């Protein structure tokens, strides 16, 4: 008998570890969201062997003779149930990026209200939300470019309040010097009126004098926006609704800033111990678990300060430490 080489020994050890080790995926993005997920084991479904079926004297079922598949689930219209968690993280991340680029003192939070209480116009506004967001973005972008301000760095969110009022919140660059904005409030009011009446000519006779409000961002722009994203009602509609607008350049930059790290961990990885480590460090908060069948923890997720640029690497080290604390396989 020949002695096994180191390569053969390692192959045997790796095979024995497959039943005890799972892949762990760590994800962070610029909105300050992170997740630590335990991937399920990969299982390959059995494939039908036509040759064996013919040997049994059975014919391979054709597409015409196969039993009908289950009816497809009817999907709800896009956006009919409000903002998704992905959209909220995307918007907060976009505003965080604007704050990092231009400084929060140069950002403004502009709120524009639909100047009508007519239920028909409100429903029509939601139905044509994509068109309104696109045109308002176009008008504002041209205005910013005319004044020499960044015209692509715009984030817009539609909000439906509990009292059914419809607001359009916009974050963009508008520096304020000596108590005066580069873009005056009167100019922004006129721009909003131009954008909205282009879609709804019937609103030309409406009163726009109290429909707009502009505030300077004093604290975190991302948290300020998140406060409005958490408001509103769980509106359900039988038509599509577009709730936000963000530039493609911002989206691409956010994708580049997102981090994904992978490492193998034990199947019995101690997620509560990892959560305790994160909380004690005061780098993360709002931690929660995703449970499989209400019992087994499959992932841990929460939020962190997006200014902590090396958080993914720190989290990677913590996962490795908790995994080694249990003992290596």
C-alpha positions as semicolon CSV with decimal commas, in nm:
position;residue;x (nm);y (nm);z (nm)
1;X;0,000;0,000;0,000
2;X;0,136;0,337;-0,105
3;X;0,122;0,625;0,144
4;X;-0,129;0,898;0,066
5;X;0,007;1,229;-0,057
6;X;-0,074;1,556;0,122
7;X;-0,312;1,643;-0,161
8;X;-0,507;1,318;-0,115
9;X;-0,524;1,370;0,261
10;X;-0,655;1,724;0,214
11;X;-0,918;1,597;-0,030
12;X;-1,039;1,339;0,223
13;X;-1,049;1,601;0,500
14;X;-1,242;1,842;0,279
15;X;-1,497;1,572;0,197
16;X;-1,551;1,501;0,566
17;X;-1,598;1,873;0,636
18;X;-1,867;1,926;0,370
19;X;-2,139;1,792;0,599
20;X;-2,041;2,035;0,879
21;X;-1,944;2,355;0,697
22;X;-2,162;2,612;0,520
23;X;-2,076;2,923;0,325
24;X;-2,131;3,250;0,511
25;X;-2,197;3,566;0,308
26;X;-2,140;3,912;0,459
27;X;-2,299;4,207;0,278
28;X;-2,282;4,580;0,352
29;X;-2,402;4,883;0,155
30;X;-2,378;5,261;0,180
31;X;-2,719;5,294;0,343
32;X;-2,567;5,145;0,659
33;X;-2,738;4,805;0,619
34;X;-2,552;4,479;0,677
35;X;-2,639;4,109;0,677
36;X;-2,461;3,788;0,772
37;X;-2,628;3,494;0,598
38;X;-2,577;3,120;0,616
39;X;-2,624;2,978;0,269
40;X;-2,822;2,653;0,245
41;X;-2,639;2,346;0,112
42;X;-2,648;2,300;-0,263
43;X;-2,848;2,001;-0,376
44;X;-2,865;1,888;-0,736
45;X;-3,211;1,761;-0,836
46;X;-3,214;1,410;-0,986
47;X;-3,216;1,406;-1,363
48;X;-3,437;1,174;-1,565
49;X;-3,246;0,919;-1,770
50;X;-3,437;0,853;-2,096
51;X;-3,231;0,542;-2,175
52;X;-3,328;0,373;-1,847
53;X;-3,691;0,465;-1,900
54;X;-3,694;0,299;-2,241
55;X;-3,544;-0,019;-2,095
56;X;-3,844;-0,046;-1,865
57;X;-4,075;-0,043;-2,165
58;X;-4,206;0,304;-2,091
59;X;-4,216;0,596;-2,332
60;X;-4,057;0,926;-2,239
61;X;-4,346;1,173;-2,195
62;X;-4,345;1,445;-2,458
63;X;-4,437;1,806;-2,393
64;X;-4,791;1,735;-2,519
65;X;-4,851;1,442;-2,282
66;X;-4,691;1,587;-1,972
67;X;-4,930;1,687;-1,693
68;X;-5,010;2,060;-1,685
69;X;-4,791;2,267;-1,460
70;X;-4,928;2,454;-1,163
71;X;-5,092;2,786;-1,240
72;X;-4,856;3,081;-1,214
73;X;-4,894;3,310;-0,917
74;X;-5,047;3,642;-1,012
75;X;-4,806;3,918;-0,917
76;X;-4,925;4,247;-0,773
77;X;-4,863;4,555;-0,989
78;X;-4,521;4,712;-0,946
79;X;-4,507;4,940;-0,644
80;X;-4,870;4,878;-0,549
81;X;-4,769;4,784;-0,194
82;X;-4,539;5,077;-0,125
83;X;-4,163;5,105;-0,101
84;X;-3,968;4,782;-0,073
85;X;-3,686;4,740;0,178
86;X;-3,439;4,742;-0,114
87;X;-3,576;5,076;-0,238
88;X;-3,549;5,229;0,110
89;X;-3,186;5,122;0,142
90;X;-3,113;5,251;-0,209
91;X;-3,261;5,594;-0,132
92;X;-3,089;5,629;0,205
93;X;-2,760;5,517;0,049
94;X;-2,800;5,770;-0,233
95;X;-2,861;6,057;0,009
96;X;-2,566;5,943;0,224
97;X;-2,350;5,957;-0,087
98;X;-2,469;6,311;-0,168
99;X;-2,381;6,414;0,187
100;X;-2,035;6,262;0,151
101;X;-1,978;6,436;-0,185
102;X;-2,114;6,785;-0,115
103;X;-2,145;6,813;0,263
104;X;-2,475;6,821;0,449
105;X;-2,461;7,201;0,483
106;X;-2,499;7,231;0,105
107;X;-2,797;6,993;0,080
108;X;-3,162;7,090;0,106
109;X;-3,473;6,886;0,171
110;X;-3,751;7,018;-0,054
111;X;-4,111;6,904;0,008
112;X;-4,379;6,970;-0,256
113;X;-4,744;6,894;-0,186
114;X;-5,015;6,814;-0,438
115;X;-5,234;7,129;-0,417
116;X;-5,565;6,947;-0,446
117;X;-5,798;6,749;-0,220
118;X;-5,990;6,600;-0,511
119;X;-5,978;6,216;-0,469
120;X;-5,989;6,171;-0,848
121;X;-5,678;6,385;-0,896
122;X;-5,501;6,203;-0,611
123;X;-5,566;5,863;-0,769
124;X;-5,458;5,997;-1,108
125;X;-5,140;6,135;-0,947
126;X;-5,051;5,790;-0,816
127;X;-5,128;5,631;-1,151
128;X;-4,909;5,884;-1,334
129;X;-4,644;5,899;-1,061
130;X;-4,368;5,778;-1,294
131;X;-4,445;6,056;-1,542
132;X;-4,457;6,322;-1,268
133;X;-4,130;6,210;-1,109
134;X;-3,956;6,203;-1,447
135;X;-4,077;6,550;-1,549
136;X;-4,011;6,710;-1,209
137;X;-3,659;6,567;-1,219
138;X;-3,610;6,704;-1,571
139;X;-3,730;7,057;-1,479
140;X;-3,521;7,068;-1,159
141;X;-3,211;6,928;-1,334
142;X;-3,225;7,200;-1,600
143;X;-3,269;7,465;-1,332
144;X;-2,969;7,340;-1,132
145;X;-2,754;7,328;-1,444
146;X;-2,848;7,687;-1,528
147;X;-2,722;7,800;-1,186
148;X;-2,402;7,595;-1,208
149;X;-2,508;7,336;-0,948
150;X;-2,476;6,952;-0,975
151;X;-2,778;6,866;-1,189
152;X;-2,756;6,484;-1,169
153;X;-2,732;6,449;-0,791
154;X;-3,106;6,441;-0,721
155;X;-3,307;6,195;-0,509
156;X;-3,689;6,216;-0,517
157;X;-3,938;6,021;-0,304
158;X;-4,317;6,014;-0,323
159;X;-4,494;5,991;0,014
160;X;-4,860;5,905;0,078
161;X;-4,953;6,020;0,427
162;X;-5,212;5,879;0,664
163;X;-5,447;6,166;0,582
164;X;-5,407;6,075;0,211
165;X;-5,198;6,385;0,133
166;X;-4,939;6,330;-0,140
167;X;-4,590;6,479;-0,097
168;X;-4,285;6,475;-0,323
169;X;-3,963;6,497;-0,118
170;X;-3,647;6,596;-0,306
171;X;-3,286;6,611;-0,186
172;X;-3,040;6,811;-0,396
173;X;-2,755;7,062;-0,371
174;X;-2,863;7,421;-0,300
175;X;-2,605;7,615;-0,094
176;X;-2,723;7,888;0,140
177;X;-2,509;8,201;0,193
178;X;-2,603;8,499;0,409
179;X;-2,952;8,354;0,454
180;X;-3,017;8,319;0,080
181;X;-3,031;8,001;-0,126
182;X;-2,865;7,985;-0,467
183;X;-3,203;7,868;-0,596
184;X;-3,459;8,092;-0,431
185;X;-3,777;7,950;-0,285
186;X;-3,982;8,146;-0,539
187;X;-3,785;7,988;-0,824
188;X;-3,845;7,639;-0,685
189;X;-4,217;7,710;-0,638
190;X;-4,243;7,819;-1,001
191;X;-4,051;7,509;-1,117
192;X;-4,283;7,276;-0,922
193;X;-4,588;7,452;-1,065
194;X;-4,445;7,418;-1,417
195;X;-4,376;7,045;-1,374
196;X;-4,712;6,956;-1,218
197;X;-4,936;7,165;-1,446
198;X;-4,763;7,014;-1,749
199;X;-4,907;6,678;-1,639
200;X;-5,234;6,814;-1,495
201;X;-5,344;7,132;-1,680
202;X;-5,652;7,141;-1,456
203;X;-5,426;7,251;-1,166
204;X;-5,330;7,579;-1,335
205;X;-5,600;7,751;-1,130
206;X;-5,488;7,586;-0,803
207;X;-5,315;7,775;-0,522
208;X;-4,944;7,682;-0,513
209;X;-4,849;7,946;-0,254
210;X;-4,828;7,696;0,034
211;X;-4,746;7,378;-0,155
212;X;-4,365;7,389;-0,118
213;X;-4,122;7,398;0,174
214;X;-3,741;7,393;0,172
215;X;-3,525;7,300;0,472
216;X;-3,152;7,279;0,522
217;X;-3,012;6,942;0,626
218;X;-2,875;6,998;0,977
219;X;-2,794;6,643;1,087
220;X;-2,768;6,318;0,891
221;X;-2,934;6,349;0,549
222;X;-2,989;5,972;0,528
223;X;-3,164;5,951;0,865
224;X;-3,368;6,260;0,782
225;X;-3,498;6,092;0,468
226;X;-3,548;5,759;0,646
227;X;-3,789;5,935;0,884
228;X;-4,018;6,011;0,591
229;X;-3,974;5,668;0,436
230;X;-4,109;5,510;0,754
231;X;-4,425;5,722;0,737
232;X;-4,729;5,671;0,523
233;X;-4,974;5,386;0,487
234;X;-4,947;5,037;0,345
235;X;-5,135;5,141;0,033
236;X;-5,255;4,860;-0,191
237;X;-5,366;4,938;-0,544
238;X;-5,457;4,751;-0,860
239;X;-5,225;4,969;-1,068
240;X;-4,850;5,035;-1,077
241;X;-4,700;5,317;-0,870
242;X;-4,349;5,463;-0,894
243;X;-4,237;5,584;-0,551
244;X;-3,892;5,726;-0,618
245;X;-3,642;5,855;-0,872
246;X;-3,264;5,832;-0,842
247;X;-2,998;5,890;-1,107
248;X;-2,824;5,602;-1,280
249;X;-2,483;5,746;-1,190
250;X;-2,574;5,738;-0,819
251;X;-2,703;5,381;-0,852
252;X;-2,379;5,269;-1,017
253;X;-2,166;5,436;-0,751
254;X;-2,369;5,267;-0,475
255;X;-2,313;4,928;-0,641
256;X;-1,939;4,995;-0,643
257;X;-1,944;5,085;-0,271
258;X;-2,139;4,771;-0,171
259;X;-1,921;4,495;-0,030
260;X;-1,967;4,118;-0,027
261;X;-1,735;3,887;0,164
262;X;-1,753;3,508;0,194
263;X;-1,602;3,258;0,435
264;X;-1,682;2,901;0,550
265;X;-1,836;2,860;0,895
266;X;-1,982;2,579;1,100
267;X;-2,344;2,476;1,060
268;X;-2,398;2,541;1,432
269;X;-2,253;2,893;1,411
270;X;-2,344;3,100;1,717
271;X;-2,538;3,396;1,571
272;X;-2,647;3,530;1,915
273;X;-2,282;3,547;2,019
274;X;-2,203;3,747;1,703
275;X;-2,498;3,981;1,774
276;X;-2,373;4,040;2,129
277;X;-2,027;4,122;1,994
278;X;-2,169;4,378;1,748
279;X;-2,389;4,542;2,014
280;X;-2,104;4,563;2,266
281;X;-1,887;4,735;2,005
282;X;-2,160;5,000;1,956
283;X;-2,099;4,983;1,579
284;X;-2,434;4,821;1,500
285;X;-2,796;4,852;1,609
286;X;-3,150;4,735;1,525
287;X;-3,025;4,378;1,496
288;X;-3,268;4,104;1,403
289;X;-3,268;3,741;1,289
290;X;-3,419;3,557;0,996
291;X;-3,548;3,221;1,118
292;X;-3,596;2,909;0,910
293;X;-3,926;2,739;0,999
294;X;-3,940;2,964;1,303
295;X;-3,653;2,784;1,478
296;X;-3,315;2,780;1,304
297;X;-3,133;3,111;1,256
298;X;-3,032;3,155;0,894
299;X;-2,912;3,516;0,899
300;X;-2,845;3,821;1,112
301;X;-2,908;4,172;0,982
302;X;-2,904;4,527;1,111
303;X;-2,761;4,874;1,060
304;X;-2,426;5,046;1,114
305;X;-2,274;5,391;1,069
306;X;-2,195;5,418;0,696
307;X;-1,898;5,643;0,781
308;X;-1,726;5,332;0,922
309;X;-1,576;5,235;0,587
310;X;-1,393;4,928;0,720
311;X;-1,703;4,782;0,890
312;X;-1,718;4,488;0,646
313;X;-1,360;4,388;0,730
314;X;-1,426;4,423;1,103
315;X;-1,741;4,213;1,073
316;X;-1,546;3,952;0,877
317;X;-1,295;3,925;1,163
318;X;-1,574;3,894;1,420
319;X;-1,742;3,612;1,226
320;X;-1,408;3,429;1,206
321;X;-1,350;3,480;1,578
322;X;-1,694;3,349;1,677
323;X;-1,650;3,054;1,442
324;X;-1,309;2,965;1,591
325;X;-1,446;3,006;1,942
326;X;-1,668;2,704;1,877
327;X;-1,365;2,503;1,770
328;X;-1,237;2,412;1,427
329;X;-1,363;2,109;1,241
